[in-house]
Amino acid sequence: MFRRAWAELYPGMVEYRAGHMESVDGGTMTMQVELQDAVKADVLTVLPPMRAGAIAVRSGLANSNGRWCAVDFQTFASTLARDIHVLGDAIRAAPLMPK
């Protein structure tokens, strides 16, 4: 859905580049993305790798790839601590479930 909306709403105006960013040079307004040519732009919006917050990681609840909290999707209870419920961007979303 994201890529379809991007193509419909911003054709020729905004370019989405997925991948592992290696470096950004603010002086030359260039970004190097892994396995791609350097990108020069008027505006760069760089997002860090997404993951559950530090509290979830430090508490050991981020048990899905070490980045997300796995939950029972019927109750949103943590799969590690049934009395703790995790909501929002900290969870690993179910298939077709938007963040």
Beta strands, then each sheet from edge to edge (+ up, - down):
strand 1: 21-25
strand 2: 30-33
strand 3: 39-40
strand 4: 71-72
strand 5: 77-78
sheet 1: 1+ 2- 3+
sheet 2: 4+ 5-
end
